[in-house]
Amino acid sequence: NGVKKGIYKYDVFSHSIIRLIEGDKRNELRLAALNQDSITKAQIVIVITAISDRTTKAYGNRGMMYVYMEAGHCGQNIYLQAEALGLGTVAIGAFKDTEVKKILPAAENEQPLYIFPVGIKR
């Protein structure tokens, strides 16, 4: 309640969200995700992205494994928290990366990894 429609980015330093774009972009995201309608039905959609250069700089090629492991951990926590709140979610991995990046917007070296629509169970 009270959160205006838009695209927000989580700020790890202030543990808060910052609105980057105003308005509802769920339909555009649905189209980028091969018309998966759970995106437009959800009350919130979480997109997990990664800037893998940060991890591979420290760990070399093995860093990519860590990026995917952390994305999986985040996804598991989204599922657990949704369940605890009586909500539902689904992990979506089928989407057009370049289209999702345009919608967010994402940095040139930032890759979308997962989309999680979260909403009321039906």
C-alpha positions in Angstrom: 0.0 0.0 0.0 1.2 3.5 -0.8 3.9 2.4 -3.3 3.4 4.2 -6.6 3.5 2.1 -9.8 6.9 2.0 -11.5 10.2 0.2 -11.8 12.3 0.3 -8.6 15.8 -0.8 -8.0 16.9 -2.2 -4.6 19.7 -0.1 -3.1 22.0 -2.5 -1.1 23.6 0.4 0.8 20.5 2.0 2.2 18.4 -1.2 2.2 15.6 0.6 0.3 14.1 0.8 -3.1 14.5 3.7 -5.5 12.0 4.4 -8.2 13.7 4.7 -11.6 10.6 4.8 -13.9 7.0 5.8 -13.3 4.1 3.8 -14.4 3.0 0.2 -14.9 5.4 -1.7 -17.1 4.0 -5.3 -16.5 2.5 -5.6 -20.0 5.8 -4.7 -21.7 7.6 -7.2 -19.4 5.0 -9.9 -20.2 5.6 -9.4 -23.9 9.4 -9.6 -23.3 8.8 -12.9 -21.4 7.1 -14.6 -24.2 3.5 -13.6 -23.2 3.5 -15.3 -19.8 0.4 -13.8 -18.3 1.3 -14.4 -14.7 3.4 -11.2 -15.0 0.4 -9.0 -15.7 -1.7 -10.7 -13.0 0.9 -10.2 -10.3 0.8 -7.4 -7.8 4.6 -7.1 -7.9 7.2 -8.5 -10.3 10.8 -9.0 -9.1 13.6 -9.2 -11.7 16.9 -10.5 -10.6 19.8 -9.2 -12.5 23.6 -9.5 -12.2 26.7 -7.6 -13.2 28.9 -10.7 -13.4 32.1 -8.7 -14.0 32.1 -7.9 -10.3 32.3 -11.5 -9.4 34.5 -12.8 -12.2 37.0 -10.1 -11.4 37.6 -11.7 -8.0 37.0 -15.4 -8.8 37.8 -15.7 -12.5 35.5 -17.9 -14.6 34.4 -19.7 -11.5 32.7 -16.5 -10.5 29.9 -17.2 -13.0 28.9 -20.3 -11.0 28.7 -18.1 -7.9 26.5 -15.6 -9.8 24.0 -18.3 -10.7 24.1 -19.8 -7.2 23.3 -16.5 -5.6 20.4 -15.9 -8.1 19.1 -19.3 -7.0 19.4 -18.4 -3.4 17.5 -15.2 -4.0 14.8 -17.1 -5.9 14.4 -19.6 -3.1 14.0 -16.7 -0.6 11.3 -15.1 -2.8 9.4 -18.4 -2.8 9.7 -18.8 0.9 8.7 -15.3 1.7 5.8 -15.4 -0.7 4.5 -18.6 1.0 4.9 -17.1 4.4 2.7 -14.2 3.3 0.1 -16.5 1.7 1.1 -15.4 -1.8 2.3 -17.3 -4.8 5.2 -16.9 -7.3 6.8 -18.7 -10.2 10.4 -18.5 -11.5 10.4 -17.4 -15.1 13.6 -17.9 -17.1 12.1 -17.7 -20.6 12.4 -14.1 -21.8 14.2 -12.0 -24.3 17.2 -10.5 -22.4 17.6 -7.5 -24.6 13.9 -6.6 -24.3 13.9 -6.9 -20.5 17.0 -4.8 -20.3 15.3 -2.0 -22.3 12.3 -2.1 -19.9 14.2 -2.0 -16.6 16.5 -0.1 -17.7 19.7 -2.1 -17.0 23.3 -1.1 -17.3 25.1 -2.3 -20.5 26.9 -5.0 -18.5 23.9 -6.0 -16.4 22.1 -9.3 -17.3 18.6 -10.3 -16.3 18.6 -13.8 -14.8 15.1 -14.5 -13.4 11.6 -12.9 -13.3 9.4 -13.6 -10.3 5.8 -12.4 -10.5 4.3 -12.4 -7.0 0.7 -12.2 -6.2 -2.4 -13.7 -4.7 -2.9 -17.4 -5.1 -5.8 -18.4 -7.2 
